[in-house]
Every structure is written in structure tokens, then in C-alpha cells.
Amino acid sequence: MAQWILLIVAFLVLGHVPPGSSEFKRCWNGQGACRTYCTRQETYMHLCPDASLCCLSYTYRPPPASKTGED
């Protein structure tokens, strides 16, 4: 009986551990996520160290660089 309880507790603990997927790898100062494909609400910024795409939500997209020195 004690082994069954231990087994159930082990399964409950393992259920709270996040999987090792790329969804949890962060990029762009923690604002983006490393993925194989970006969603429609995201834009590609650069490559992550594992050669996946750094996808950044349009809400966090940096503003375009201002052009100075032009007339």
C-alpha cells in the first residue's frame, strides 16, 4: 500500500515539471520565445542559439529606428 501512495505522489510531482520543449526558451530580453515557427501575432527577430526562430509579439516589437540627418 505504501508503494502505491509513493507512486501516486511521484506521478503528481512529475506532472508539475514543464516539458523540455522550445516553448520555454526565451529570447529578446525575455520578451520573445524560441520556436520552430512564429504565429500570426508574432514577428521573427533573429535566430536563437539552437537555430530556432526568436518570435516576438507585435505588442513588444521595438519601434522603427528614427532617421536623423535627412531633410
C-alpha positions in Angstrom: 0.0 0.0 0.0 2.8 2.4 0.8 4.4 1.8 -2.6 1.1 2.8 -4.3 1.0 6.0 -2.4 4.6 6.7 -3.3 3.9 6.0 -6.9 0.9 8.4 -7.0 2.9 11.1 -5.3 5.7 10.7 -7.8 3.3 11.0 -10.7 1.7 14.1 -9.2 5.2 15.7 -8.8 6.2 14.8 -12.3 3.0 16.3 -13.7 4.1 19.8 -12.5 7.5 19.7 -14.2 7.5 21.7 -17.5 8.4 19.7 -20.6 11.7 20.4 -22.3 10.1 21.9 -25.4 11.3 25.1 -27.1 8.2 26.9 -25.9 10.0 27.7 -22.6 13.2 29.0 -24.1 13.2 32.8 -24.0 15.0 35.4 -26.2 15.0 39.1 -26.8 15.4 40.1 -23.1 12.8 37.6 -22.0 10.1 39.1 -24.3 10.3 36.6 -27.1 10.2 32.8 -27.4 12.4 30.4 -29.4 10.2 28.4 -31.7 10.3 26.5 -35.0 7.6 28.7 -36.5 6.2 32.1 -35.4 2.4 32.6 -35.0 0.4 35.2 -36.9 0.6 37.5 -33.9 4.4 37.4 -33.8 7.3 38.6 -35.9 10.7 37.0 -36.4 13.5 39.0 -34.9 16.7 36.8 -35.0 17.9 33.2 -34.6 18.2 31.6 -31.2 21.4 29.7 -30.2 19.7 26.4 -31.2 19.0 27.8 -34.7 15.2 28.2 -34.0 13.4 31.5 -34.6 13.1 34.2 -31.9 9.4 35.1 -32.2 8.4 38.4 -30.7 4.8 39.5 -30.2 3.8 42.6 -32.2 2.9 44.3 -28.9 6.6 44.1 -27.8 8.1 44.9 -31.2 10.7 47.7 -30.9 9.8 51.0 -32.6 11.5 51.6 -36.0 14.8 53.5 -35.9 14.3 57.1 -36.5 16.1 58.6 -39.5 18.1 61.5 -38.4 20.1 63.9 -40.6 17.8 63.7 -43.6 15.9 66.7 -45.0 
